[in-house]
């Protein structure tokens, strides 16, 4: 998954415009809550990316999530 694809996925969940959210910004401050993170994780899993919900919740930023996505897609 590319950064652009992740940003597109997140755009339907966050309150702010995606172009105003930095890659290292905490997505909780952009309006995500734990239920939304769970929904994002489930959507990624349907795409074959078996990420960990708790890891996403502990580090809620685009750059951290891309790192985790890369790890889980190369294993």
N, C-alpha and C positions, 0 to 999 in steps of 0.2 A: 504494500500500500504506500502510495506517495503522500507527501505532506499536503498536496492539493486535495487528494481524495479524502484524507482525514478531516481537513478543514471543511470540505463540502458536507461530510457526514455530521460534523459538529454544528454546522450552521442551523440545522433544524432544532437544536437543543438549547443553544445559548441565547441570551437576551441581547447581547451586544452584536454589532456587525463584525463579521470575522476579520475584516481588514483592519479593525482597531485592536485586535487581540494579538499580542506578541507570542512568539513560539514558547517562551519561558514563563508566560503569565499563568497564574493559578486560575484554572477554569472554573473553580467554585466561585471566584469573585466575578466571573462573567455570567453567572446565573445557573451553573450546573448544580444539581444536588445528587445524593447517593442513588436515588431511583433512576435518574437520567444516566448516570455512569453505568448502572447495571444494564439499562437498555442498550447503551452503546456497546458494552461488552458482548451482550447477546447478539447484536447485529454483526459485530465483527466475527463472532463464532459461526454465524450462519455463512460467512464468507470464507470459512476455513482457517481463521486466525484465532487460535485458542489462547487468548490472553487471560490474565488473572485479575479478577475484579478488585481484590484488595490492593494489588500493586498499582492499579489505575487510580484507586481512591487515595492512596498514600502520596502519589506524585501526579496530581492532576494538571499536567501541562502538555501542550502539543509535542514539544521536543522529548519529554519523558515517555509519552505514549508511543511516539514513533520508534524510540529505542526499544521499548518492550515489544512492539509489533514486529520489529526486525528480528529480535531474539526468538520469538515464538514462531516466526515463519521460516527460520533457517534451521530449526531443531529437527 
